[in-house]
Amino acid sequence: MDSELTVFEGVQILYEDNHVIVCNKPAGVLSQGDGSDAPDMLTILKKYIKQKYEKPGEVYLGLVHRLDRPVSGVMVFARTSKAASRLSEQIRAGKTVKCYRCIVSGIVEGEGKLENYILKDSKTNTVTVTDAPAGDAKFAVLEYKAVRSQGNMTLVNIKLGTGRSHQIRAQMAHFGHPIAGDRRYGKEGNVNYDIALQSYRFEFDHPTKKERMIFEIPVPSCAPWFS
């Protein structure tokens, strides 16, 4: 990745114009504020735009998708309401592509598809995975492809077919290969590092230029990641 890209308060800016801003969200940063003092992407990027362009008053920035707090990776934000509407419609229509990578426990070989049902408990903000329909559980599907193994861990690429809460974390754990560092769905004692889950590629149509925009970031260089 270009080492000259702007970094503002730990957030790497991958691309910006008058309509969108694309960045690399660090692990541990919220997508949107939750009322606490924890840093969040909307606040950081609004501050960045306000300072860089000397904007008076309130800065508009539209949140069109989210990443869980412990997850790092590519996010796109809308700088106008028109861009926000068009990007949101693309996401609803399945016209965007978001790819993830993760380090999981155990040896995974080849590629395949996981099809399960996910039931969310809003009180605890956790989900339960079942192999058959159960109550209000929603269908969840993802495709995985093993990249390479090292020791007793495997680097896996993930493509989501649905966008359920905690889907990758819960489905991979149910599959028998929890994500390294996942304190919620991983194995006991799996707390030596941040969760090894990254949104590494995001594709969308530019809201005004109609050009296909593709952004991809490299595998992190910190443990437990390996390339």
Buried (B, 14 or more C-beta within 10 A) or exposed (E): EEEEEEEBEEBBBBEBEEBBBBBBBBBBBBBEEEEEEEBBBBBBBBEBBBEEEEEEEEBBBBBBBBBBBBBBBBBBBBBBEEBBBBBBEBBEEEEBEBBBBBBBBEEBEEEEEBEBBBBBEEEEEBBBBEEEEEEEBBEBBBBBBBBEBEEEBBBBBBBBBEEBBBBBBBBBBBBEBBBBBBEBBBEEEBEEBBBBBBBBBBBBBBBBEEEEBEBEBEBBEEEBBBE
